[in-house]
Amino acid sequence: LYAGDTLKIGRDERADYQVCDDHERPVISREHCYIKVAEDGASVVIYDTSLNGLFVNGVKVTTATLADGDCLLLGRNKRDEEGPTLRLRLLS
């Protein structure tokens, strides 16, 4: 991603980063979240657009500024089934 870019993450085939979900009741939303790089490239922010939540380093968030090495958990449903965990790697 470059300055000003947006990356949509979800299980929908139209997502920029498609995540498979084989749970009986999906944990990952079709449009689960998106990542936006600031126009000047100085920050990277993630936004939750899901029903089952987004967790950054174990903390549930609706939006968060990301840092290199952050751990993203995509969803946890009422049965405590968890979606995938992604590790963020920022390259300069």
Buried (B, 14 or more C-beta within 10 A) or exposed (E): BEEEBEBBBBBBEEBEEBBEBEEEEBBBBBBBBBBBBEEEEEEBEBBBBBEBBBBBBEEEBEEBEBEEEBEBBBBBBEEEBBBBEBEBEEEE
